[in-house]
Every structure is written in structure tokens, then in C-alpha cells.
């Protein structure tokens, strides 16, 4: 089985900016440089033949490369507790359109359509249940609320394989597909 997702990778200068925000929250598992991405569509576990079809379908998507900028930070909560920290991006329109194209390509292969609302973001840290975040988490959000950047373009659609291990997930790019400049 192959655990897959489709994403965009920010340029190295943006990843360096994001790395500067990482720290100050006890127990947070900060993403490393290779893990920083903007997910367009999580696919999940599929058998190899379908993974190959997905790779071909991703290569057939024609879309403009989105130009966005970093815009603040936030957190996701799950069952009443902080679960992840993220960096926001703006504008959402081009990303939402690309998300729909990816989703439609996957649905044509027989996968279920995405049911969750799409919120473009770059995950910065996972927060384990056992970690006490409290005031440190609120302080981190306040310190980085004004996170911003100059506009940047993400020129490749990437199909990643995710391998789960005891130290978290590791991502390997399987297919890189250039988007129209």
C-alpha cells in the first residue's frame, strides 16, 4: 500500500522564513524542511496500480502556478485540544481552483471526492496529546500572528508518498509536474 497526497512545496526562502517561527512550544513536533508543503488533496492508502494511475492523472493537470503570500498563523483543534500549528496563505482562489482540479482528476479514477472544506495552509508543527501547551501556545500564536511574506509562486504539483514511523511522517516526492508559469 502507498499512502499518498498531492501538494505544493514553497520555495527555499519561504521555508527558511517558516523555520524561523519554529520553537517555543513545549512538546511540539516541528516539521523539518523536507516536510513543509501546502496540501492540495490527501489521498490515503492505495494499491500500486491505482498509485500509478494517480501519478499519470496528476501529470495531466493543466493549471497556472499559484502565486500566494504567507499570511499569519493559527492552530487546528481536535476534540477540544490544539492538534497542529500552521502558517496561513493568501489569496485562496487559485489554490481552491487547483484543489478542485486535483479532486476532479482523482474522482475520475474512482476515489471519493473530498468532503472537508478546503483551507489552504502550511503545517508547521504537530501537537501530541501528552504535551502541555497552554500559555506557550497562545504566546507563540501572538508572536507570529503578523507572519507575512512577499508573493511567491509554487510552480510544481507534487505527488508525495508518506511513510509513518515512530518519529512521525516522512514524505518522499513521487511525481513532480510543472504548472504553467
Backbone bond lengths (Angstrom), bond angles and torsions (degrees), N, CA, C in turn:
res aa  C-N    CA-C-N  psi(-1)  N-CA   C-N-CA  omega(-1)  CA-C   N-CA-C  phi
1 X - - - 1.457 - - 1.527 109.31 -
2 X 1.325 114.39 146.33 1.459 121.39 179.35 1.528 107.92 -121.40
3 X 1.323 117.00 125.21 1.470 123.08 179.22 1.525 106.87 -94.92
4 X 1.349 116.96 111.56 1.458 121.95 -169.43 1.527 113.33 -120.48
5 X 1.336 113.83 155.48 1.458 121.00 168.66 1.527 108.10 -153.13
6 X 1.334 115.80 158.24 1.459 122.81 179.34 1.525 107.39 -109.92
7 X 1.345 115.91 133.31 1.460 119.18 -175.02 1.523 111.44 -151.23
8 X 1.315 113.94 174.48 1.455 123.88 172.59 1.525 106.61 -118.49
9 X 1.319 116.92 145.84 1.455 121.26 179.29 1.524 109.22 -110.17
10 X 1.330 117.66 125.22 1.462 119.43 178.52 1.530 110.76 -67.42
11 X 1.327 117.87 154.14 1.467 121.12 176.97 1.533 111.00 -61.15
12 X 1.316 115.79 159.91 1.470 120.93 -175.35 1.535 112.60 -58.51
13 X 1.319 118.71 -37.32 1.466 120.29 179.88 1.530 111.00 -64.09
14 X 1.301 117.63 -36.30 1.468 121.75 178.14 1.521 109.62 -71.36
15 X 1.325 117.18 -41.17 1.466 119.84 176.86 1.532 110.39 -61.32
16 X 1.334 117.30 -36.96 1.469 120.98 177.51 1.532 110.34 -65.40
17 X 1.328 117.25 -40.58 1.465 121.19 176.52 1.519 110.27 -61.29
18 X 1.330 116.85 -43.57 1.455 120.91 179.48 1.529 111.06 -64.60
19 X 1.328 117.06 -38.99 1.464 121.18 -179.75 1.529 111.17 -60.80
20 X 1.325 116.94 -30.67 1.466 120.78 179.98 1.534 112.70 -67.42
21 X 1.327 117.14 -17.86 1.470 120.39 179.46 1.520 111.93 -87.89
22 X 1.321 117.12 -11.99 1.464 121.36 -169.74 1.522 112.10 -83.71
23 X 1.308 114.33 116.03 1.453 121.57 178.03 1.509 110.43 142.84
24 X 1.323 115.41 162.51 1.449 120.46 174.56 1.513 115.89 92.04
25 X 1.344 117.49 2.24 1.465 120.29 177.05 1.531 107.04 -120.46
26 X 1.328 117.72 108.01 1.463 120.43 -177.69 1.524 112.21 -56.98
27 X 1.329 116.04 133.92 1.457 121.70 176.89 1.515 115.16 82.78
28 X 1.331 118.29 -8.90 1.470 120.32 -179.76 1.521 109.59 -66.59
29 X 1.340 116.00 138.64 1.468 121.49 173.71 1.530 106.64 -100.53
30 X 1.327 115.62 96.48 1.463 121.63 -176.37 1.513 109.83 -73.37
31 X 1.323 116.00 142.17 1.462 121.62 177.02 1.530 108.54 -69.84
32 X 1.332 116.16 146.35 1.458 118.22 172.80 1.525 108.53 -92.90
33 X 1.309 116.48 175.72 1.467 121.51 -174.62 1.533 112.28 -53.89
34 X 1.319 117.58 -42.06 1.468 121.72 -177.58 1.526 112.49 -70.45
35 X 1.324 117.53 -16.18 1.464 120.83 -178.12 1.528 113.28 -94.78
36 X 1.312 117.68 -10.87 1.471 120.02 -177.10 1.521 110.50 -75.56
37 X 1.311 115.57 118.69 1.464 121.41 -178.23 1.529 109.12 -157.53
38 X 1.312 115.40 167.27 1.453 122.55 174.74 1.531 106.60 -115.28
39 X 1.311 116.55 107.94 1.462 120.88 -177.16 1.520 110.60 -70.52
40 X 1.329 114.84 132.88 1.463 120.59 172.12 1.524 110.50 -97.47
41 X 1.347 116.03 -37.51 1.465 119.47 -177.71 1.513 110.00 -160.66
42 X 1.329 117.32 120.13 1.451 121.69 171.77 1.520 107.60 -80.80
43 X 1.315 117.13 133.95 1.460 121.49 -178.55 1.518 110.65 -103.96
44 X 1.324 116.81 -47.19 1.462 120.51 -177.41 1.523 110.98 98.59
45 X 1.316 115.64 -162.05 1.466 121.09 -175.31 1.522 111.41 -84.59
46 X 1.320 114.76 129.65 1.463 121.71 178.01 1.527 108.77 -137.81
47 X 1.315 115.73 156.84 1.465 121.65 175.27 1.526 109.20 -74.06
48 X 1.327 116.05 161.37 1.466 121.65 -176.40 1.532 114.24 -55.74
49 X 1.359 119.84 -45.57 1.473 117.48 -179.65 1.532 113.19 -58.22
50 X 1.343 116.95 -40.81 1.460 119.38 178.36 1.531 110.42 -69.98
51 X 1.319 117.24 -36.71 1.469 120.22 176.92 1.526 110.21 -58.79
52 X 1.310 117.17 -40.33 1.465 120.80 178.62 1.522 111.21 -66.56
53 X 1.334 117.26 -39.63 1.467 120.78 176.63 1.534 110.56 -64.25
54 X 1.316 115.99 -39.83 1.466 120.29 178.70 1.524 110.01 -62.51
55 X 1.322 116.70 -43.69 1.468 120.53 179.21 1.528 110.32 -59.19
56 X 1.316 117.74 -42.49 1.465 121.14 178.13 1.531 111.25 -65.96
57 X 1.320 116.46 -41.24 1.465 120.27 -179.35 1.528 110.91 -64.57
58 X 1.321 117.13 -40.58 1.461 120.74 178.74 1.532 109.58 -62.04
59 X 1.334 115.97 -40.24 1.458 120.65 178.77 1.518 113.68 -65.38
60 X 1.317 117.23 -17.13 1.460 121.20 -179.47 1.515 114.53 -95.60
61 X 1.313 117.74 2.09 1.470 120.55 -178.41 1.522 109.62 -82.00
62 X 1.322 115.39 122.74 1.466 121.45 176.52 1.523 107.51 -105.31
63 X 1.332 114.93 118.84 1.456 119.46 -179.23 1.518 109.05 -158.58
64 X 1.328 116.61 154.18 1.463 118.98 175.63 1.529 110.99 -71.78
65 X 1.318 115.39 147.84 1.460 120.93 175.31 1.523 108.12 -69.72
66 X 1.333 118.24 123.81 1.466 119.43 -178.06 1.526 112.47 -73.03
67 X 1.316 114.99 140.93 1.462 122.03 173.46 1.518 106.73 -111.49
68 X 1.337 115.34 123.01 1.458 121.70 -176.16 1.526 109.03 -138.74
69 X 1.312 116.49 -178.30 1.465 122.75 175.62 1.516 108.26 -143.43
70 X 1.325 116.48 153.98 1.461 120.60 173.71 1.522 108.44 -66.74
71 X 1.346 115.72 144.71 1.466 119.86 -176.78 1.526 110.39 -150.86
72 X 1.321 116.61 81.18 1.457 121.00 174.13 1.510 114.28 80.98
73 X 1.313 115.39 -177.27 1.458 122.97 179.46 1.519 108.61 -134.93
74 X 1.310 115.47 168.65 1.460 120.56 177.59 1.502 110.24 -165.63
75 X 1.315 113.89 -171.06 1.467 119.39 178.83 1.515 109.01 -140.60
76 X 1.314 114.68 152.84 1.457 121.20 171.36 1.513 106.88 -103.96
77 X 1.312 115.82 139.29 1.457 121.29 175.56 1.518 108.63 -111.50
78 X 1.310 114.58 144.37 1.457 121.25 177.03 1.521 107.23 -133.50
79 X 1.316 115.54 120.46 1.466 121.85 -178.94 1.526 111.90 53.99
80 X 1.338 115.79 43.00 1.442 120.54 174.07 1.521 116.37 80.74
81 X 1.313 118.40 8.58 1.469 119.84 177.76 1.517 109.22 -133.54
82 X 1.342 115.49 151.06 1.465 120.32 178.87 1.520 109.35 -64.04
83 X 1.322 115.61 132.53 1.462 122.48 -174.51 1.532 111.88 -114.96
84 X 1.346 116.98 -33.64 1.468 121.17 -176.55 1.524 109.78 -156.62
85 X 1.335 114.79 153.72 1.457 122.59 172.88 1.518 107.98 -110.96
86 X 1.325 116.87 142.97 1.455 119.93 -176.87 1.521 111.49 -142.83
87 X 1.346 113.71 160.21 1.460 122.34 171.55 1.517 107.09 -104.14
88 X 1.314 115.69 133.44 1.451 120.70 178.09 1.517 111.70 -84.15
89 X 1.318 115.62 162.32 1.460 122.62 177.47 1.521 108.80 -136.32
90 X 1.325 115.20 156.68 1.456 121.04 178.41 1.528 108.56 -150.58
91 X 1.297 121.44 150.51 1.458 128.30 -6.10 1.533 110.72 -78.90
92 X 1.326 116.20 163.79 1.467 122.02 -176.83 1.522 114.18 -91.67
93 X 1.325 117.77 -19.05 1.468 120.23 -169.02 1.531 113.16 -57.99
94 X 1.330 118.21 -50.29 1.466 120.76 -178.20 1.525 111.10 -65.34
95 X 1.326 116.64 -36.40 1.469 119.99 178.06 1.523 110.91 -68.25
96 X 1.330 116.83 -41.13 1.464 120.54 178.66 1.526 110.45 -63.89
97 X 1.326 117.16 -39.26 1.470 120.47 178.29 1.531 110.54 -65.20
98 X 1.319 116.96 -42.00 1.466 120.76 178.29 1.526 110.37 -66.62
99 X 1.320 117.03 -39.91 1.471 121.75 175.86 1.531 110.04 -56.76
100 X 1.338 116.82 -45.81 1.472 120.73 -179.93 1.523 111.12 -63.06
101 X 1.342 117.72 -41.29 1.472 120.31 178.85 1.520 111.17 -62.27
102 X 1.326 116.05 -43.95 1.472 120.28 178.51 1.523 109.72 -63.57
103 X 1.316 116.69 -46.22 1.465 121.09 -179.45 1.527 110.71 -59.67
104 X 1.327 117.44 -45.33 1.471 120.72 -179.70 1.529 110.62 -63.23
105 X 1.322 117.77 -40.14 1.468 120.65 178.71 1.527 110.39 -62.30
106 X 1.315 117.26 -38.80 1.468 121.12 -179.36 1.529 111.45 -73.54
107 X 1.312 117.11 -37.07 1.469 121.17 177.93 1.531 109.64 -63.55
108 X 1.331 116.91 -38.13 1.471 119.94 177.78 1.527 112.14 -62.20
109 X 1.337 116.28 -21.65 1.471 120.45 177.26 1.524 112.29 -88.89
110 X 1.337 116.48 -2.34 1.455 120.07 177.76 1.521 114.81 104.11
111 X 1.321 118.02 0.53 1.466 119.61 176.91 1.521 109.87 -77.23
112 X 1.312 116.23 155.09 1.456 121.57 176.73 1.526 109.67 -68.25
113 X 1.324 118.23 144.43 1.469 119.54 176.18 1.524 110.14 -67.68
114 X 1.314 115.39 155.54 1.462 121.37 176.22 1.518 108.06 -65.23
115 X 1.316 117.32 129.40 1.469 121.91 -178.01 1.527 112.37 -100.34
116 X 1.337 116.78 -24.77 1.462 119.73 -177.34 1.525 110.39 -80.94
117 X 1.321 115.48 152.31 1.467 120.45 174.16 1.524 107.94 -64.48
118 X 1.320 116.63 141.57 1.456 120.77 -178.50 1.526 109.96 -89.31
119 X 1.332 116.46 121.28 1.459 122.86 177.25 1.524 107.91 -123.45
120 X 1.340 117.72 98.96 1.474 119.63 -178.85 1.529 111.76 -62.44
121 X 1.327 116.30 131.15 1.457 122.74 -179.65 1.525 109.14 -164.11
122 X 1.315 115.51 167.76 1.466 122.05 174.25 1.524 106.48 -119.96
123 X 1.324 117.13 115.06 1.461 120.95 179.93 1.518 109.30 -68.77
124 X 1.336 115.28 130.48 1.468 121.69 -179.91 1.522 112.30 -104.03
125 X 1.336 117.17 -33.93 1.466 120.07 -177.27 1.519 110.08 -154.61
126 X 1.315 114.56 150.38 1.466 122.59 169.81 1.522 106.10 -102.95
127 X 1.323 115.97 144.10 1.457 120.88 -178.33 1.529 109.01 -117.42
128 X 1.326 116.70 107.15 1.464 119.40 -179.56 1.526 111.61 -65.87
129 X 1.318 114.98 152.99 1.466 120.83 -178.99 1.518 112.57 -58.93
130 X 1.319 116.24 -35.13 1.465 120.02 -174.27 1.526 113.68 -76.68
131 X 1.325 117.38 -13.36 1.467 120.01 -176.43 1.526 110.35 -80.61
132 X 1.327 115.86 137.05 1.457 120.14 173.81 1.519 108.29 -91.85
133 X 1.333 117.23 116.47 1.469 120.40 -174.02 1.516 111.10 -102.55
134 X 1.309 115.98 -50.34 1.452 124.31 177.52 1.503 116.64 36.09
135 X 1.330 115.05 -121.03 1.460 121.96 -174.80 1.522 111.87 -63.23
136 X 1.325 117.82 -33.85 1.471 120.86 -179.68 1.524 110.39 -62.92
137 X 1.310 117.27 -39.07 1.461 121.76 179.43 1.531 110.07 -65.43
138 X 1.312 117.32 -47.46 1.464 120.99 179.16 1.531 110.96 -63.45
139 X 1.331 116.70 -38.28 1.466 121.14 178.49 1.529 110.06 -64.61
140 X 1.354 116.94 -42.76 1.466 121.02 179.57 1.532 110.23 -61.23
141 X 1.317 116.73 -45.49 1.471 120.38 -179.86 1.530 110.22 -62.38
142 X 1.322 117.67 -43.45 1.472 120.89 179.32 1.529 111.18 -64.56
143 X 1.332 117.51 -40.98 1.468 121.15 -178.53 1.528 112.61 -66.35
144 X 1.329 117.03 -29.59 1.465 120.27 -173.95 1.534 113.28 -112.81
145 X 1.312 116.82 9.85 1.473 121.06 -177.32 1.526 112.21 -57.74
146 X 1.321 117.17 -31.24 1.469 121.02 -177.32 1.530 112.66 -92.31
147 X 1.334 117.97 13.40 1.465 120.50 178.60 1.533 110.00 -50.82
148 X 1.327 115.89 128.68 1.466 120.21 178.81 1.519 108.52 -153.18
149 X 1.304 115.16 169.04 1.463 120.65 178.11 1.517 108.56 -152.10
150 X 1.311 114.34 167.16 1.460 119.60 168.61 1.524 107.34 -69.12
151 X 1.330 118.03 157.25 1.461 119.66 177.31 1.532 111.24 -59.30
152 X 1.322 115.01 143.96 1.464 121.59 177.02 1.518 108.71 -140.33
153 X 1.319 114.97 156.09 1.462 121.45 -177.84 1.515 109.60 -110.84
154 X 1.316 115.51 139.07 1.467 121.39 174.62 1.518 106.85 -110.26
155 X 1.325 115.07 107.48 1.452 121.27 -165.61 1.527 115.15 -95.57
156 X 1.336 118.17 -0.87 1.462 119.85 -178.85 1.515 111.54 -129.92
157 X 1.301 115.12 135.81 1.454 123.25 170.12 1.527 105.11 -90.06
158 X 1.338 117.32 127.98 1.459 120.24 -173.91 1.525 110.07 -124.46
159 X 1.332 114.94 130.53 1.462 121.25 171.16 1.519 106.15 -94.82
160 X 1.336 116.16 118.61 1.452 122.55 -178.60 1.524 110.35 -106.62
161 X 1.322 115.12 149.26 1.462 121.04 166.59 1.518 106.97 -107.40
162 X 1.317 115.94 133.78 1.455 122.91 -178.84 1.526 108.74 -108.38
163 X 1.322 115.80 127.63 1.459 121.49 176.08 1.513 108.06 -114.12
164 X 1.327 116.05 122.97 1.454 120.54 -179.01 1.519 109.91 -88.86
165 X 1.325 115.99 135.01 1.459 121.83 177.87 1.511 110.08 -137.50
166 X 1.337 116.42 179.54 1.463 119.97 -178.07 1.529 112.19 -66.55
167 X 1.330 117.33 -20.92 1.465 120.92 178.96 1.525 112.53 -101.67
168 X 1.330 117.18 15.83 1.459 121.35 179.10 1.510 111.99 109.76
169 X 1.311 116.22 -167.25 1.466 121.95 -176.93 1.524 110.68 -90.89
170 X 1.308 115.40 147.00 1.470 123.57 172.26 1.517 106.92 -120.50
171 X 1.328 116.00 137.72 1.461 121.19 -175.94 1.518 110.22 -114.59
172 X 1.324 115.22 135.13 1.463 120.70 176.72 1.521 108.28 -126.02
173 X 1.342 118.25 125.76 1.471 119.71 176.92 1.531 109.64 -68.51
174 X 1.319 115.99 131.39 1.469 122.08 179.78 1.526 110.19 -100.95
175 X 1.330 115.54 -44.96 1.468 121.58 -179.46 1.526 107.74 -136.76
176 X 1.327 115.45 135.59 1.469 122.00 173.15 1.521 107.03 -116.80
177 X 1.316 115.75 125.01 1.461 121.18 -178.71 1.525 108.94 -122.29
178 X 1.336 117.58 117.74 1.471 118.95 -179.96 1.531 111.32 -67.39
179 X 1.323 114.29 139.45 1.455 120.40 174.11 1.528 108.34 -95.75
180 X 1.306 116.08 159.56 1.467 121.17 -176.81 1.526 109.11 -68.31
181 X 1.336 116.03 130.23 1.458 121.07 -179.65 1.500 111.85 -68.11
